Amino acid sequence: MWHPDGMARPRIVITYCTQCRWLLRAQWYAGELLQTFEAEAGEVALVPATGGVFRIDVDDVHLWNRKRDGGFPEITDLKRRVRDLIAPGKPLGHADRVADAQT
């Protein structure tokens, strides 16, 4: 996704299962990512699917897969993973403090 400043911005895609009724969860993750990465993300897209899928991709990187990674990500972990890909120097405040406390 191109931004008016001429810089390419990453596309974050949240694919969710409609049969499992995970739209609200997908919307919540999307809102959190848009708020945190408003200057860095080009787009957050919600893609309906079936078959129990819940996946989060940043451009061509498979960041999270419910089946592979065991459930749904904690929002702090998801924000750190996205940050590490699209804005490595960006401080995340509380999310960083939680990670520091766990190590």
Z-matrix of the N, CA and C atoms (Angstrom, degrees):
N
C 1 1.448
C 2 1.530 1 107.99
N 3 1.321 2 117.16 1 129.27
C 4 1.465 3 121.47 2 179.70
C 5 1.509 4 110.34 3 -94.00
N 6 1.289 5 115.92 4 139.38
C 7 1.455 6 123.41 5 178.85
C 8 1.525 7 107.83 6 -99.44
N 9 1.336 8 119.36 7 154.98
C 10 1.470 9 120.68 8 179.32
C 11 1.529 10 114.15 9 -56.12
N 12 1.332 11 117.63 10 -23.86
C 13 1.463 12 119.00 11 178.84
C 14 1.525 13 112.31 12 -78.33
N 15 1.343 14 116.78 13 1.75
C 16 1.460 15 121.27 14 177.13
C 17 1.517 16 114.69 15 89.47
N 18 1.313 17 117.34 16 -1.89
C 19 1.459 18 121.19 17 -179.06
C 20 1.531 19 109.73 18 -93.77
N 21 1.319 20 115.71 19 140.08
C 22 1.460 21 120.17 20 175.52
C 23 1.523 22 108.98 21 -73.82
N 24 1.314 23 117.16 22 135.28
C 25 1.461 24 122.71 23 178.57
C 26 1.532 25 108.23 24 -115.73
N 27 1.301 26 117.60 25 140.45
C 28 1.467 27 119.98 26 -177.62
C 29 1.522 28 112.89 27 -69.26
N 30 1.315 29 114.30 28 152.23
C 31 1.462 30 123.00 29 177.44
C 32 1.527 31 107.79 30 -105.12
N 33 1.310 32 116.08 31 122.78
C 34 1.465 33 121.93 32 177.65
C 35 1.528 34 106.78 33 -102.07
N 36 1.326 35 116.34 34 127.07
C 37 1.462 36 121.23 35 -177.93
C 38 1.522 37 108.97 36 -119.81
N 39 1.316 38 115.52 37 125.05
C 40 1.458 39 121.88 38 175.19
C 41 1.524 40 107.12 39 -109.96
N 42 1.316 41 115.80 40 111.95
C 43 1.461 42 122.09 41 178.91
C 44 1.522 43 107.25 42 -100.86
N 45 1.327 44 116.33 43 125.40
C 46 1.464 45 120.82 44 -173.14
C 47 1.526 46 110.73 45 -132.39
N 48 1.326 47 115.89 46 153.42
C 49 1.460 48 122.34 47 -179.02
C 50 1.526 49 110.03 48 -84.94
N 51 1.336 50 115.44 49 122.67
C 52 1.458 51 119.84 50 177.32
C 53 1.527 52 111.30 51 -75.00
N 54 1.332 53 117.33 52 -32.14
C 55 1.466 54 121.09 53 178.95
C 56 1.532 55 110.82 54 -64.00
N 57 1.326 56 116.02 55 -33.84
C 58 1.470 57 121.61 56 -179.55
C 59 1.525 58 112.07 57 -84.52
N 60 1.327 59 115.84 58 -6.85
C 61 1.467 60 122.80 59 178.24
C 62 1.531 61 111.58 60 63.43
N 63 1.332 62 116.03 61 47.65
C 64 1.456 63 122.01 62 -177.65
C 65 1.525 64 113.08 63 -97.99
N 66 1.327 65 117.96 64 14.98
C 67 1.459 66 121.00 65 179.62
C 68 1.532 67 111.48 66 -60.00
N 69 1.325 68 118.81 67 -46.95
C 70 1.465 69 120.32 68 -177.90
C 71 1.527 70 111.62 69 -61.77
N 72 1.322 71 116.95 70 -39.07
C 73 1.467 72 121.09 71 176.89
C 74 1.536 73 109.23 72 -63.19
N 75 1.325 74 116.74 73 -45.51
C 76 1.464 75 121.09 74 179.87
C 77 1.525 76 110.54 75 -62.07
N 78 1.328 77 117.35 76 -41.79
C 79 1.466 78 121.19 77 178.75
C 80 1.525 79 111.02 78 -63.52
N 81 1.320 80 116.80 79 -40.27
C 82 1.462 81 120.18 80 -179.79
C 83 1.530 82 110.48 81 -64.11
N 84 1.342 83 117.02 82 -47.28
C 85 1.462 84 119.92 83 176.66
C 86 1.533 85 110.40 84 -58.62
N 87 1.328 86 116.63 85 -43.86
C 88 1.468 87 120.37 86 -179.36
C 89 1.521 88 111.07 87 -59.93
N 90 1.322 89 117.12 88 -45.40
C 91 1.456 90 120.74 89 179.44
C 92 1.515 91 112.16 90 -62.08
N 93 1.323 92 117.08 91 -43.68
C 94 1.463 93 121.35 92 178.47
C 95 1.532 94 110.94 93 -61.73
N 96 1.322 95 116.87 94 -42.47
C 97 1.472 96 119.95 95 -179.51
C 98 1.521 97 111.66 96 -70.11
N 99 1.324 98 117.32 97 -39.16
C 100 1.465 99 120.21 98 177.88
C 101 1.526 100 111.12 99 -64.72
N 102 1.309 101 116.82 100 -39.78
C 103 1.453 102 119.77 101 -179.88
C 104 1.527 103 111.25 102 -68.91
N 105 1.318 104 117.16 103 -40.78
C 106 1.462 105 121.38 104 -177.47
C 107 1.524 106 112.13 105 -74.82
N 108 1.331 107 117.11 106 -37.77
C 109 1.466 108 121.24 107 -174.11
C 110 1.530 109 111.75 108 -116.17
N 111 1.331 110 116.44 109 40.13
C 112 1.469 111 120.67 110 -176.29
C 113 1.520 112 112.52 111 -60.34
N 114 1.322 113 118.21 112 -32.57
C 115 1.463 114 120.61 113 -179.47
C 116 1.520 115 112.39 114 -90.36
N 117 1.322 116 117.99 115 -18.85
C 118 1.464 117 120.82 116 -173.41
C 119 1.524 118 113.77 117 -101.47
N 120 1.327 119 117.80 118 -32.31
C 121 1.466 120 121.23 119 -176.67
C 122 1.521 121 110.51 120 -86.18
N 123 1.307 122 116.23 121 139.90
C 124 1.457 123 120.69 122 175.95
C 125 1.508 124 112.21 123 -86.00
N 126 1.344 125 115.07 124 -29.28
C 127 1.461 126 119.54 125 -174.86
C 128 1.517 127 108.47 126 -168.64
N 129 1.321 128 115.91 127 147.12
C 130 1.460 129 121.90 128 166.24
C 131 1.518 130 105.74 129 -123.33
N 132 1.322 131 115.88 130 116.97
C 133 1.462 132 121.44 131 -176.58
C 134 1.521 133 110.39 132 -109.89
N 135 1.326 134 116.03 133 142.21
C 136 1.459 135 122.62 134 173.91
C 137 1.521 136 108.10 135 -106.34
N 138 1.334 137 116.11 136 125.76
C 139 1.459 138 121.34 137 -176.57
C 140 1.524 139 109.31 138 -120.86
N 141 1.329 140 117.84 139 112.53
C 142 1.461 141 119.88 140 178.58
C 143 1.524 142 111.35 141 -70.74
N 144 1.341 143 115.78 142 143.78
C 145 1.457 144 122.22 143 178.60
C 146 1.528 145 107.58 144 -149.46
N 147 1.320 146 116.31 145 -174.62
C 148 1.463 147 121.94 146 176.92
C 149 1.524 148 108.78 147 -135.07
N 150 1.318 149 115.94 148 176.87
C 151 1.456 150 120.36 149 173.75
C 152 1.523 151 114.62 150 84.69
N 153 1.327 152 117.75 151 22.22
C 154 1.462 153 120.13 152 176.11
C 155 1.510 154 115.13 153 78.14
N 156 1.326 155 116.90 154 16.45
C 157 1.470 156 119.88 155 -178.05
C 158 1.526 157 110.91 156 -78.83
N 159 1.311 158 114.97 157 138.05
C 160 1.463 159 122.06 158 167.01
C 161 1.514 160 105.31 159 -147.38
N 162 1.329 161 115.25 160 108.15
C 163 1.467 162 121.20 161 -172.39
C 164 1.522 163 108.92 162 -136.94
N 165 1.316 164 115.21 163 144.58
C 166 1.459 165 120.82 164 175.89
C 167 1.519 166 107.89 165 -125.27
N 168 1.326 167 115.84 166 123.26
C 169 1.461 168 122.91 167 -179.52
C 170 1.517 169 109.51 168 -121.70
N 171 1.318 170 115.76 169 142.90
C 172 1.463 171 121.79 170 172.61
C 173 1.524 172 105.59 171 -117.79
N 174 1.328 173 115.27 172 111.26
C 175 1.463 174 121.63 173 -170.52
C 176 1.529 175 107.54 174 51.61
N 177 1.324 176 119.23 175 -118.62
C 178 1.467 177 120.94 176 -177.71
C 179 1.527 178 113.17 177 -100.37
N 180 1.312 179 117.80 178 11.65
C 181 1.465 180 121.77 179 -179.33
C 182 1.526 181 109.40 180 -97.61
N 183 1.323 182 116.41 181 123.57
C 184 1.460 183 121.78 182 177.27
C 185 1.527 184 107.67 183 -81.92
N 186 1.320 185 115.83 184 97.75
C 187 1.456 186 121.60 185 -172.61
C 188 1.524 187 112.34 186 -80.08
N 189 1.310 188 117.50 187 -40.26
C 190 1.463 189 120.87 188 -178.27
C 191 1.518 190 109.65 189 -147.74
N 192 1.320 191 115.94 190 137.73
C 193 1.450 192 122.05 191 175.03
C 194 1.526 193 106.96 192 -136.94
N 195 1.310 194 116.86 193 120.09
C 196 1.462 195 121.43 194 -176.15
C 197 1.525 196 112.16 195 -53.30
N 198 1.315 197 117.09 196 -42.78
C 199 1.467 198 120.54 197 -177.68
C 200 1.527 199 111.50 198 -72.41
N 201 1.305 200 117.46 199 -41.93
C 202 1.467 201 122.27 200 -179.08
C 203 1.525 202 111.81 201 -72.56
N 204 1.345 203 116.25 202 -42.45
C 205 1.459 204 121.20 203 -171.45
C 206 1.528 205 113.81 204 -97.67
N 207 1.319 206 117.49 205 -1.55
C 208 1.451 207 120.40 206 174.68
C 209 1.513 208 114.63 207 79.23
N 210 1.300 209 117.72 208 71.19
C 211 1.458 210 121.04 209 175.82
C 212 1.513 211 113.02 210 97.07
N 213 1.317 212 114.95 211 -148.12
C 214 1.457 213 121.80 212 -175.45
C 215 1.521 214 109.38 213 -110.36
N 216 1.337 215 117.17 214 147.14
C 217 1.465 216 119.07 215 -178.68
C 218 1.523 217 112.45 216 -74.78
N 219 1.319 218 115.68 217 146.94
C 220 1.460 219 120.16 218 167.12
C 221 1.527 220 106.07 219 -66.90
N 222 1.315 221 118.16 220 143.28
C 223 1.462 222 120.26 221 -175.21
C 224 1.523 223 111.66 222 -61.48
N 225 1.329 224 118.03 223 -36.41
C 226 1.465 225 119.48 224 179.29
C 227 1.517 226 111.11 225 -64.72
N 228 1.333 227 117.04 226 -40.13
C 229 1.468 228 120.84 227 178.42
C 230 1.526 229 110.15 228 -66.22
N 231 1.328 230 117.01 229 -43.28
C 232 1.462 231 120.50 230 179.44
C 233 1.526 232 111.24 231 -61.58
N 234 1.330 233 116.83 232 -44.50
C 235 1.460 234 120.00 233 179.71
C 236 1.533 235 110.86 234 -62.86
N 237 1.315 236 117.83 235 -39.64
C 238 1.462 237 119.91 236 177.84
C 239 1.525 238 110.86 237 -63.96
N 240 1.332 239 116.94 238 -42.71
C 241 1.464 240 120.34 239 179.63
C 242 1.533 241 111.53 240 -63.06
N 243 1.333 242 115.71 241 -43.80
C 244 1.467 243 119.49 242 178.32
C 245 1.527 244 109.55 243 -65.03
N 246 1.320 245 117.04 244 -46.83
C 247 1.469 246 121.41 245 179.07
C 248 1.530 247 111.52 246 -55.35
N 249 1.342 248 116.31 247 -45.59
C 250 1.457 249 120.55 248 -178.10
C 251 1.528 250 111.91 249 -60.49
N 252 1.333 251 117.22 250 -27.24
C 253 1.468 252 121.38 251 178.66
C 254 1.522 253 113.20 252 -86.87
N 255 1.326 254 117.53 253 -44.36
C 256 1.466 255 118.63 254 -169.03
C 257 1.525 256 114.80 255 -108.06
N 258 1.336 257 117.80 256 -17.26
C 259 1.472 258 120.44 257 -177.48
C 260 1.529 259 109.94 258 -153.20
N 261 1.334 260 117.09 259 65.80
C 262 1.464 261 120.54 260 -171.48
C 263 1.528 262 115.84 261 -54.08
N 264 1.299 263 119.37 262 -29.30
C 265 1.456 264 120.58 263 -178.44
C 266 1.515 265 114.87 264 -90.18
N 267 1.330 266 117.62 265 -2.06
C 268 1.464 267 121.39 266 -173.80
C 269 1.525 268 110.70 267 -75.22
N 270 1.337 269 117.09 268 124.68
C 271 1.468 270 119.36 269 174.67
C 272 1.533 271 110.04 270 -75.16
N 273 1.317 272 115.99 271 142.85
C 274 1.463 273 120.62 272 -179.39
C 275 1.521 274 113.19 273 -110.53
N 276 1.317 275 116.75 274 9.12
C 277 1.464 276 119.70 275 176.25
C 278 1.511 277 112.17 276 59.83
N 279 1.328 278 115.87 277 -115.60
C 280 1.459 279 122.09 278 -175.46
C 281 1.534 280 112.03 279 -56.39
N 282 1.321 281 117.52 280 -41.98
C 283 1.466 282 120.54 281 -178.77
C 284 1.523 283 111.39 282 -61.25
N 285 1.319 284 117.57 283 -36.23
C 286 1.462 285 120.67 284 177.17
C 287 1.526 286 111.02 285 -71.55
N 288 1.325 287 117.05 286 -38.82
C 289 1.471 288 120.02 287 179.47
C 290 1.518 289 111.15 288 -64.96
N 291 1.348 290 117.53 289 -37.50
C 292 1.466 291 121.54 290 177.72
C 293 1.523 292 109.44 291 -63.72
N 294 1.329 293 117.54 292 -43.18
C 295 1.466 294 121.26 293 179.96
C 296 1.523 295 110.70 294 -64.86
N 297 1.336 296 117.60 295 -40.68
C 298 1.464 297 120.88 296 179.08
C 299 1.532 298 110.85 297 -64.04
N 300 1.313 299 117.30 298 -38.17
C 301 1.455 300 121.38 299 -178.84
C 302 1.521 301 111.87 300 -68.86
N 303 1.344 302 117.33 301 -27.35
C 304 1.453 303 121.40 302 -178.53
C 305 1.518 304 112.48 303 -81.63
N 306 1.344 305 117.73 304 -18.13
C 307 1.469 306 120.09 305 -178.58
C 308 1.491 307 112.02 306 -95.03
